[in-house]
Amino acid sequence: MIWSLVLGTAREGASSNLVVDWIKEFLNDRSSIEFQVIKGQDMILGGTVPPGEENQVADNWRRTAKESDGFLLVVPEYNSGYPGELKILLDSAYHEYADKPVLLVGVSAGGFGAIQAVTSLREILWKLKMVPISTGIHISHINEVFDKQGGLLKNEYQEKLRSGVEELEQLSRLLKQKRRQK
């Protein structure tokens, strides 16, 4: 099983990088999961690239999305929404997403854990034929959850991640079987 762990921002020095590193460390201990990390700054398209239109970066993303059995999207909230570069990246593919589950990890400096960004993104993911899992992780006040070196300060998030990854793993298997039967 192959997953894509996507940092949904290209903002330099974003606190969301701490979340990606934490998830990477967690996934490294799970032998049944192979994963790749896609960072927003590596996938800058410079504008909307429709599915099927030739573009080297978009083509690399489409290949990655096609090979992935599931996605973990780390979604920072900027002004009550998700980053534009994440929307542009998602819009560059379509068929590659069908019947693939997604664990959404909302990140905010404020008190709501990116709930508005994640809620609006869920609608987009459904339109793309993706399957957002029911478990979501919302990290509020990120600077109180991780120290500057990336150490987790609030252990309850470890359980939330474990639960989300287990659900993503189960759904990834089921939907992979479904895709094979088509």
C-alpha positions in Angstrom: 0.0 0.0 0.0 1.3 3.4 -1.0 0.2 6.7 0.5 0.9 10.3 -0.3 1.5 12.6 2.6 0.9 16.1 1.2 1.8 19.4 2.9 -0.8 21.7 1.5 1.2 24.9 1.6 4.3 26.4 0.0 4.7 29.0 2.7 8.3 29.2 3.8 8.8 28.0 7.4 5.2 27.0 7.9 4.4 25.3 11.2 2.7 22.6 9.2 6.1 21.2 8.5 6.2 20.1 12.1 3.0 18.1 11.5 4.3 16.5 8.4 7.5 15.4 10.2 5.4 14.0 13.1 3.3 12.0 10.7 6.3 10.7 8.8 7.8 9.5 12.1 4.6 7.7 13.0 4.3 6.1 9.5 7.9 4.9 9.5 6.9 2.5 12.3 4.2 0.9 10.2 5.7 -1.7 8.0 2.5 -2.3 6.0 2.6 1.3 4.6 4.9 2.8 2.1 4.6 6.5 1.7 5.9 9.5 -0.1 6.0 13.1 1.1 4.9 15.8 -1.3 5.5 19.4 -0.1 3.7 22.3 -1.5 6.9 24.2 -2.5 7.9 21.2 -4.7 4.5 21.3 -6.6 4.2 24.9 -7.5 2.4 25.0 -10.8 2.3 28.8 -11.3 -1.4 28.7 -12.2 -4.2 26.3 -12.9 -3.3 23.4 -15.1 -6.4 21.5 -16.2 -6.4 17.6 -16.1 -4.9 16.3 -19.3 -2.9 19.5 -20.1 0.8 18.8 -20.4 2.9 20.2 -17.6 5.9 18.5 -16.0 5.0 19.3 -12.4 1.3 18.4 -13.0 2.3 15.2 -14.8 4.5 14.2 -11.8 1.6 14.9 -9.5 -0.8 12.9 -11.6 1.6 9.9 -11.6 1.9 10.2 -7.9 -1.9 10.4 -7.4 -2.5 7.5 -9.7 0.0 5.3 -7.8 -1.3 6.3 -4.4 -3.8 4.1 -2.5 -4.6 6.9 0.0 -3.7 10.4 1.0 -2.9 12.3 4.1 -3.5 16.0 3.5 -1.9 18.4 6.0 -4.1 21.5 5.6 -3.2 24.8 7.2 -5.9 27.4 7.6 -5.2 30.8 6.2 -8.1 33.4 6.6 -10.7 30.6 7.1 -9.7 28.7 4.0 -7.1 26.3 2.7 -4.1 27.4 0.7 -4.6 28.3 -3.0 -1.6 26.1 -4.0 -3.4 23.1 -2.6 -6.5 23.8 -4.7 -4.4 24.3 -7.8 -2.6 21.0 -7.2 -5.8 19.1 -6.6 -7.4 20.6 -9.7 -4.5 19.4 -12.0 -5.8 15.8 -11.8 -9.2 14.1 -11.7 -9.5 10.4 -12.7 -6.4 9.6 -10.6 -8.3 10.3 -7.4 -11.3 8.1 -7.9 -12.2 5.9 -4.9 -9.1 6.9 -2.9 -9.4 7.7 0.8 -8.1 10.9 2.4 -7.2 11.7 6.0 -7.4 15.4 6.6 -5.2 17.0 9.2 -6.2 20.6 9.8 -3.6 22.9 11.4 -4.1 26.4 12.8 -2.5 28.9 15.1 -6.0 29.8 16.4 -8.4 27.8 18.4 -10.4 25.8 15.8 -7.9 23.5 14.2 -8.6 24.6 10.6 -12.2 23.3 10.8 -13.4 25.9 8.2 -10.7 25.0 5.8 -11.1 21.3 6.2 -14.9 21.5 5.9 -14.8 23.4 2.6 -12.0 21.1 1.3 -14.2 18.0 2.0 -16.7 19.3 -0.6 -14.0 19.6 -3.2 -12.7 16.1 -2.4 -16.1 14.6 -2.9 -16.4 16.3 -6.3 -13.0 14.7 -7.2 -14.5 11.3 -6.3 -12.1 11.0 -3.3 -13.4 9.6 0.0 -12.6 11.7 3.1 -12.5 9.4 6.1 -14.7 10.2 9.1 -11.8 10.6 11.4 -10.2 14.0 11.1 -7.4 15.6 13.1 -7.7 19.2 14.0 -4.6 20.8 15.6 -5.4 24.1 17.2 -2.8 26.4 18.7 0.0 24.5 16.9 2.7 26.3 18.8 1.3 24.8 22.0 1.1 21.3 20.5 4.7 21.1 19.1 7.9 22.6 20.4 10.2 24.4 18.1 12.2 21.2 17.4 9.0 19.4 16.4 8.5 17.5 19.6 4.9 16.6 20.4 3.8 18.4 23.6 0.2 17.0 23.8 0.1 13.2 23.7 -3.6 13.0 22.9 -2.8 13.9 19.3 -0.8 10.6 19.1 -4.0 8.6 19.7 -5.9 10.8 17.2 -3.2 10.1 14.6 -3.2 6.3 15.4 -7.0 6.2 15.0 -7.0 8.2 11.7 -4.2 6.1 10.2 -6.0 2.8 11.1 -9.2 4.0 9.5 -7.3 5.2 6.4 -5.5 1.9 6.2 -8.8 -0.1 6.4 -10.5 2.0 3.8 -7.4 2.0 1.5 -7.5 -1.8 1.4 -11.2 -1.9 0.7 -11.2 0.8 -2.0 -8.1 -0.7 -3.6 -10.0 -4.0 -4.0 -12.9 -2.1 -5.5 -10.7 -0.3 -8.0 -9.2 -3.7 -9.1 -12.6 -5.1 -9.7 -13.5 -2.3 -12.2 
